[in-house]
Amino acid sequence: MKNPRSPSDLAIIILAAGKGSRMKSALPKVMHKIAGRSMLEWLIERAENLNPQKIIVVTAPNMEDVANVAKPHFIAIQQEQKGTGDAVKSALADLKDFQGRVLILMGDEPFVDEDILNQMIAYDGIAVMTVSPPDTFGQGRVITDDDGYLIRIVEHKDATDEERKIQLCNAGNMCVPADKIHNWAQALNCDNAQGEYYLTDIPKIAAQEGVKAKIFNVRSDVNWGINNRVQLAEHEARAQQILREDAMMNGATMIDPSSVTLSWDTELGEDVIIEPNVFIGPWTSIGDNVTIFAGSYIEGAIIDEGAEIGPYARIRPKSVIETGASVGNFIEVNRSIIKAGAKAKHVSYLGDAVIGEKSNVGAGTIIANYDGFFKHKTTIGERVFVGSNSTIIAPVTIGDGAIIAAGSNINKDIDTNALAIARSKQENHAGWATQYRYVKKEQKQNEQDDD
């Protein structure tokens, strides 16, 4: 739910220019995903909930993927990596005539508390978010006066041994008056251990004008911010815990919740049962009374009411499993529709196909949908019986009620209620196996003698 605040009094700057060097990745840091969604998308959603007049995402040159995710919001380019203060300067041109509050958010803190942000926005002066994380290494330390107001923030690299013992740390996010931020940003200098323009110097500059900085502390059970893959995994684990708990509170049963992976947009109906080691990727909707058996992998699919999936089934994007259909052991469904009541129970590949209502696909069936250049469609009618170990070579249409004999290779249309047999005639040769074994044993003995 969006904040009812008037959009005229708030602008948000999201700092997202980090290149991911500490992630050991060519991918920009904010594009790394949590529960199937980039951390930048998580943060933009939270920013939008605050109902700002504008959101400005600061990125670096040649980060088109970041810019694409940020659309339709404003994009500002930080030409060189000169610190958080320099990043904010890059966004100021888009705030030239803005009056109100400017909220500055760090792009690597996707799950920032919206309630705390609202409190910061409501404060007239400088509002600085603080945190007491489990591990303070690398975090800027917050030094306050006797009244609890911020005196200064010392970056970890610049802090003394005594200052590093402080548990209260800078969370990075800050809210400042728009009519002050231009002058304060211009007053920043890079006289520090990293030679960067620190956003954290703004409270000290503001204090010289008599503007106090108030701290707003947040709780965190994971390390604050995401700077490496370990911290990314910590946030993934936390996100999964929240998603699972929400799903179970809304009527889904998970036999072993810790082994189930959900995505940020997973939709689960009531009385869904999910067995262990199930992965559900983005863009997946699962209806009421669906059972997903152990080891199944589902992404980008719609599973309708009462369907059964797995165990060890793979449902790929653009697939629909309709009401009461069953996709069983080691079945892969790709861009296909399994109509109501249809069944494919054992070891099959069903690609670019429509399987009609109450049809039965036997074990080992392959729909050969790709000719090396193009994908082709297969349409199977209602109440069709496909015998085991059949290959259906697309494009082909199979009429209602047809039967395909086991072991057939089908490459032509089949009429309604017809029987299709497409396999070689069996031949039995009496005594052939005995003679064959005799010849092979003699050949093997000769080879051993030669050695």
N, C-alpha and C positions, 0 to 999 in steps of 0.2 A: 504494500500500500504506500502510495506516495505521500510525502509530507504536505500538509495543507498550507505551508508557508507560501507567501507571495513570491513568485519567481523573480521579482524585480530587485530583491535585496541580497541575492547570493550568486556568486560565481565560484566555480571550482576549477582548480588547476591540478591535473594528475601528472606526476613526474614519471615518465615511462621510457626514458632514453637509455637505460642501462643495457649494455651489450651482452651481458651474461658471461663475462670472462670467468667469474668465480663458479659459474655453473659448468664450466668446461664445455661450452656449447656455442655453435654458430647461430643458434636461435636466440633472438632477443629475450632477455630474462622474463619480461611480462607475458611472453607468448607460451611459456611452459604451462602445462595444463594441470588442473586439479579437478578430479571427478569429471574428466572429459571436456573441461572448459578452461580457457586461458585465464590466468590470474587477472589480466587486465579486464576481461569481460565481467568477472566477478565484481571487481571494484567499480566499473562503470555502472553496473546495476545499482550498487549501493549509492553512488553519487546521484543517479537519476531519481532515486527514492527521496532525496532531499529537496527535490523540485527547484533546482537552480535556474537562473536565467540563461546561463551558458556553462558548458564544460569545455575546458581546453586541455588537450592531451599533448604533453611535450614529448617529442620523440627525436631520434637522431637521423642524420641523412641515411638514405637507402634502407629505411625500415618501412617499406610499403606494407608489409603484413601487419605491422602495428597500426599504421594509418587506416588500413581497411577495417580492422576491428573497431577502431575508434569512431568510424562514421556513424551518424552524420555530424558528430561534434567537431569543434574547431581543432585544427592541428597546428602546433608550433614546433619549429625545428631548432634544436640545440646543436649548433654547428660543431662545437668542440666539447669534450667531456671535461668541464671545468668546475664541477660540483653542483650541489643542489641549488645554491643561490644563483648561479649562472643559468641553470635550467628555468628557474622562475623568471629571470629577466627575459628569457626567450618568449615568454607568454604575455608579457606586459603590453605589447602592441595591441593585443585583442581586448585589453581592459582600459583603453585610453579614456573613454568617457563613462566608465562604469562607476556607479556609486552604490556602496553597500559593504558587504563582507566578502572576503576572498578566503576560501578554504583550500589549503594546499595539502594534497594527499600523495603518499608514496605508492608507486605502482606495484611494489612487491609486498604490500600488506592488504591482500584481497578481502580479508574477513574483518575489517575494522568495524568496531561497534557503532551502529547508527545512533543509538541513544546518546553516547558520549559526544558524537559529532554534533548532534542537535544542541547539546549543552554548550559546546564550544562556540557554535554559531551565535547563540543567544548572548554571549558575553561581549561587552562593548570594547574591551581592550584587546590585547594579544592573548590568544588561547593556545596553549601548547599541550599536546597529548604526551603523557608519560606512561611508562610501563615498568613493572618489576619482573623481568623474564627469568626463567630457570637458569639461564646462562647469560651473564652480562658481557662476555668477551666480544669485543668489537663494537659495543654500543656506546653512544655518547652519554656521559654522566650528567645528571641534573642537580644543580646546586641551588638551594632555596634559602630565603631569609627566615627569620623567626616566625613570621606570619604565613609562611608557606608559599610566598610568591617566588617566582623564578628569578634568580640573580644572573645565572649564566649556564650555558651548556658547554661541556668540555668533551671534545671528541676523544675516543679511546687512545688514538695515537699521540694526542697532545696531553693526555692526563698524567698526573703524577701517580706514584704507587698508592698514595693515600686516597687520591680521588677515585682510583679504580676500585676501591673497596666499597664505594657507594652503590647501593642496589637500585636506586631510582634512576631509570634510564630514559633517554629521549626516544619516543615512538615515531618521530619524524613528522607527523601531521601537525599542521598549524593553521590557525585562523586569524586574519589580520584585517584592519580597516582598509578599504580600497583607496581612500584618499591619502593614506600614509605609505602604502607598499612601494610605490614608485621611488620615492626619495630614500626609503630604507634600503631597497635593493641596490640602488646606485651607490650607497655608502659602504657596501660590503667590500672587503679586501681579501687578498689571498695570502696573507702573512701567517701561514700555519704549516704543519708538518707535511701536508699533502699538496700544498700550493694551489688550493681550490677555494672557491667562493662558497662559504658555508651559509646555508639558510639559517642555521642555528645561531648565527651572530646577530640576527635581527632583534631578538629581545634585548640584547646588550645595547644596541644602537637606540632602540626605542626608549630604554630607561633614561638615556641622556635627555630625552624630551619629556620625562615624567610619566611615560606610559608604562604601566605595570603589566607583567605577563603572568597570567594565572595558569596553573597546571591542572590538567584533567586526567586522572589516572585510570588506566584500564587493567583488567585482569587478563592474564595470559597463561595457559598451561602448556604452550609450545613456545619455542624461541621466536622472538619477534622479528618479522620480516623474513624474506626468503632470499638467501644469498648463495645457497649451494643445494645439491641434490638431497642431502640428508634432511635439510630443513623443508625442502619441497615434499619429501616423503612424510614428514611429521604433519604437515598441513593436509596432505592427502588422507592420512589416517584419521585426523580430526574431522575432516569433511565427511568421510565415509561413516564415521560413528553418528554424526548428526543426521545424515540421510537415512541410515538404517533405523535409527530410533524413530524418526518421523514416519517412516513407512510402517513400522510395527504399531505405532500408536494410532495409525489410521487404518488398521485392519489387515495387514499382511503378516504372515507367519514365516519366520526364518528359523530353520532347524539349527543352523550354526552361523549366527549373524556375522561373526568376524571373518568368515571365509567368503562372504558375498560382497561383490563390488557393484555399486550403483553409479549412475551418472547424475549430473546436476539437474537434469530435466526428466528423469525416469518417472513415469506415471504408473502407479500400481493400484488396482482395484481392491475391493474388499475380499477377504477370504482367499487371497492368493497364497499359495504355499511355495516357498523357495527352499530347495534342499542345498546342501553344502557345495562350495566351489562353483558358484554361478557368477558369470560376468554379464552385466547389462550395460551396453554402451549407449551413447547419446541417441536422441530422437526415437526412443522406444516407449510404447504405450501398451500396458498389459491390463486386460479387463478382469472382472470379478471371477472368482472360483477357478482361476488358472493354476495349474500345477507345473512348476519348472523343476525337473529332476536334476540330480547332481551332475556337475561338470559341464553344464550347458553354457553356450556363448551366444548372446543375442544383441544385435545392434541395428538401429534404424528401422525397426519393424513394429508392426501392430499385431498383437496377440489378443484375439477376441475371447469373450466369456467362455469358460469351461474347457478351453483347449488344454492339451497336455504337450509338454516339450521335454525331450530327453528321455533317459540320461545321455549326456555327451552329444547333444545336438548343437548344430551351428546354424543360426538364423541370421542371414546377412541382410544388408540394407534393402529397402523397397520391397520387402516381403510382407505378406499378410497371412496370418493363420486364423481362419474364421472360427465361428462358434463350434465348440465340440470337436474340432479337428485334432488329430494326433500326429505329432512328428517325433519319432522314437529314437532308438539307439543309433548313434553315429550317422545321423541324417544331416546333410547340408542343403539348406534352402536358400536360393539366391534370386532376388528380384522375381519372386513367384508368389502366386496366390494359392493357398490350400483351402479349398472351399469347405463349408460347414459339413462336419461329420466325415470328411475324408481322412484316410489313414496312410501313413508311410512309416512302418514300424522299425525297419532294420536296414542299415548300411546302404544308403542311396544318395545320389546327387540329383537335385531337382532345380534346374536353372532356367530362368526366363520361361516359366510355364504357368499354366492355370490347370489345377487339378480339380475336377468337378466334384460336386457334392456326393458324399458317401462312396467315392471311388477308393480303391485299395491298390496301393503300390507295393509290389513284392520286394523281398530282400535282394540287394545287389543291383537294383535298377539304376541305370545312368541315363539322364537326358543330355545328349550331346548337343549343346546349344551353340558352340563356337566352331567356326570352320577355319580358324587361323586369321581371319580378317574381319568377320562380322558375327554378331550375336543374332540368333534366330529364335522365334517363338514356337512353343508347343502348347496346344490346347487339348486337354483331355476332358471328355464330357462327364456326365453324372453316372454313378454306379458302374464305372469301368473297372475291370479287374486286370491288373498288369502282373503277369507271372514273374517269378523270381529270375534274377540274372538277365533281365531284358535290357537292351539298349535302344533308346528312342532317338533317332537322328533328326533334329529339327532342320527346317520347319515342317511340322506335321500336325494334322488334326485328327483326333480319335473320337468317334461318335459315342453318344450315350449308350451304356449297356454293353459296349464291346468287351471282348476278352482277348488278351494277348498271351499266347502260350509261353511258358517259361523258356528262357534262353533265346528268345527271338531278337533279331535286329530289325527294327521298324524304321523305314525311311519313306513310306507312302501313307497317305490318309487311310483311315479305317472307317467303314460305314457303321451306322447305328446297329447295335446288337450283332455285329459280325465277329467271327473268330479269325484272328491273324496268327499264322505260324510262319516264322521266317528264320529257319535254321537248317543246317545241313542234315541230310539223311544219315542215320546211324548205320554203320557197317560192322559186323562181327566176323573175325577171321579165326576159325578154329585152330588151336595149336600154335598160333603165331607167337605168343608170349614165351612159350617154352623154347622155341628156336632162337628167339631174340636173346634170351638170357644166355643160352649156350654160346652164341657168337660173341657176345660182349665179354663173357668170362674168358674165352680163349684169347681174345684181343688183349685183355688186361694182363693175362699170364705172359704173353709174348713181350709186352712192354717191360714187365719186371725182369724177364730173362735178359733182355737187352741191357738193362742197368747193371 
